[in-house]
Each structure stands twice: as C-alpha cells, then as structure tokens.
C-alpha cells in the first residue's frame, strides 16, 4: 500500500507513540496502553489480506529471562511474504511491561487475544474490550518495573 509506512520502521513508530503521550518515568500501564492503541490504529504497507497485520494482547506469569514475573505483552505482528506472495517470516514489535509477580497479578492467570486488520473485526471494540475486563482494573493498579519496546523476526 503506497502512502503507508513500511513495517521496517514500526518499532520506531511505537517508540514515537510512547513519547507522544509525554510518558513519565517510569511508564504507567495506562500510558503504554494508550501508546499501543495509537500505534495499533496506524496502518502499514502490507498486503491486503486479513492475516498479515495483527495485534496481540497477552498477559501472564512467565520466567523468560530470570525469576518469574507478571508480563503484559502488547504485540504487533506482520506476516512478511516472499516474491510469490507466500509466508516468509513474521516481524513482531513488542511493548512488554514487566511487573513484580504479586498475588493479585498472578491470580489473573494467562490470557491472550488477537485482532487482525482487514478481517472485518472492529479495532475500537477490540481495544475497548480490554479496558472493560476486570483484569484490567487489577493490572493498571500496578506499576511496571520494566518497559521494553523491541522488534524481533520469528
């Protein structure tokens, strides 16, 4: 799609959205969510297909890089196609918020939900569904101990 930014710049655009809100240090959960929602509304140069540009909201207690911690991972995933239009690889841009694994957060368990642009689903309804969840009220009451925006190829 011409006129849309390339996916190669997606991580920088998410970082820019994080700055738009004049995020304080440390970043609050609400600030990061607002930045991710703005980022999710941006459209990128991708194929017009319902599964090439997706948003993922997921949380749970994990031990990826050390001791267990509660993680809220807000991810944008792009399906990169080869010259024939077939899947080649994914590019994921993450905004990961890590919290102390306090009992209230651990009690939330694990949750994940996907949204895909061009699938016919309503983005604003998908975004609003999370702030309406009981779990959101619990998560937003806690401050992340680490916030990281990064890109990975999978």
Secondary structure, 3 states (H helix, E strand, C coil): CCCCECHHHHHHHHHHHHHHCCCCCCCCHHHHHHHHHHHHHCCECCCCCCCCEEEEEEEEEECCCCCCEEEEEEEEEEEEECCCCCEEEEEEEEEEEEECCCHHHHCCCCEEEEEECCCCCCHHHHHHHHHCCHHHHHHCCCCCCEEEEEEEEC
